Amino acid sequence: MSENRELPSLRDIKKLPKLHQLIMDYFIKYISVGEVVAIIELREQIKALRDPDLVPEFDDVVIEIHISRALADLVEKGFLERAEGVYNLASQLREELKQRKEYKVNQQRSLF
């Protein structure tokens, strides 16, 4: 992500393409997910919805390619962060959720 670009907010999610919005809804719910698990769960969610506005075909490989591209785009735009084998909701979005009190941190262990 470019250093000059302003970091996105939760409000900016509404401006994203439909597949990106679905992925962001997933990460708002789960915050941090392993790369393989995220792709599999998102693929199954897309197959269940069968919405042609999300992906052009419902073949597993095609869906996974579109998810992978969208994940990379969301990382580049600052909505997600990627570490080795894991995607996380970007820190500024986690903070925004905390401020809205829509995100609860387990008191017994730190999530980040």
C-alpha positions in Angstrom: 0.0 0.0 0.0 1.3 3.5 -0.8 2.4 5.6 2.1 0.6 8.6 0.8 -2.8 6.9 0.6 -5.3 7.5 3.5 -6.1 4.3 5.4 -9.6 3.0 4.7 -12.4 3.0 7.2 -15.4 0.6 7.7 -17.5 3.1 5.7 -15.2 2.6 2.7 -16.3 -1.1 2.5 -19.6 0.0 0.9 -17.6 1.4 -2.1 -15.9 -1.9 -2.8 -17.1 -4.5 -5.4 -19.6 -7.1 -4.2 -17.0 -9.9 -3.7 -14.7 -7.6 -1.7 -17.7 -6.6 0.5 -18.5 -10.3 1.1 -14.8 -11.0 2.1 -14.8 -7.9 4.4 -18.0 -9.1 6.1 -16.2 -12.4 6.7 -13.1 -10.7 8.2 -15.2 -8.3 10.3 -16.8 -11.4 11.8 -13.6 -13.5 12.3 -10.9 -10.8 12.4 -7.9 -13.2 11.7 -8.1 -16.4 9.6 -5.5 -18.7 8.1 -5.2 -18.3 4.3 -6.3 -21.8 3.4 -9.2 -21.8 5.8 -10.4 -18.4 4.6 -10.3 -19.4 0.9 -12.2 -22.6 1.6 -14.9 -21.0 3.8 -15.4 -18.1 1.4 -15.6 -20.5 -1.6 -18.3 -22.5 0.1 -20.2 -19.4 1.1 -20.1 -18.1 -2.5 -21.2 -21.5 -3.9 -24.1 -21.5 -1.4 -25.2 -18.0 -2.5 -24.8 -18.7 -6.3 -24.8 -15.0 -7.0 -23.3 -14.3 -10.5 -22.4 -10.8 -9.3 -19.8 -12.3 -7.1 -18.0 -14.6 -9.5 -18.6 -15.4 -13.2 -18.6 -19.2 -12.7 -19.2 -21.5 -9.7 -16.3 -23.9 -10.4 -14.2 -24.3 -7.3 -10.9 -23.3 -9.1 -12.5 -20.2 -10.6 -14.0 -19.1 -7.3 -10.7 -19.6 -5.5 -8.8 -17.6 -8.1 -11.3 -14.7 -7.7 -11.1 -14.9 -3.9 -7.3 -14.9 -4.0 -7.2 -11.8 -6.3 -9.7 -10.0 -4.1 -7.7 -10.8 -1.0 -4.6 -9.4 -2.6 -6.4 -6.3 -3.7 -7.8 -5.8 -0.1 -4.3 -6.1 1.3 -3.0 -3.6 -1.2 -5.8 -1.1 -0.4 -5.2 -1.4 3.3 -8.4 -3.3 4.3 -6.6 -6.5 5.3 -3.1 -7.3 6.4 -1.2 -10.5 5.4 1.3 -12.3 7.5 2.8 -15.7 6.8 -0.2 -17.9 6.0 -2.8 -15.7 7.7 -5.0 -12.7 6.8 -6.1 -10.2 9.4 -8.5 -7.3 9.4 -6.4 -4.2 9.2 -5.5 -2.7 12.5 -7.3 0.6 11.9 -10.5 -1.3 11.1 -10.1 -3.4 14.3 -9.7 -0.1 16.3 -12.8 1.3 14.6 -14.8 -1.8 15.5 -13.6 -1.5 19.1 -14.7 2.1 19.3 -18.1 1.1 18.0 -18.1 -1.6 20.6 -18.9 -4.2 17.9 -15.8 -6.1 18.6 -15.1 -7.9 21.9 -11.6 -8.8 23.0 -11.4 -12.0 25.1 -10.1 -10.8 28.5 -8.1 -14.0 29.1 -5.9 -13.8 26.0 -4.8 -11.2 23.5 -6.0 -11.7 19.9 -3.2 -9.5 18.5 
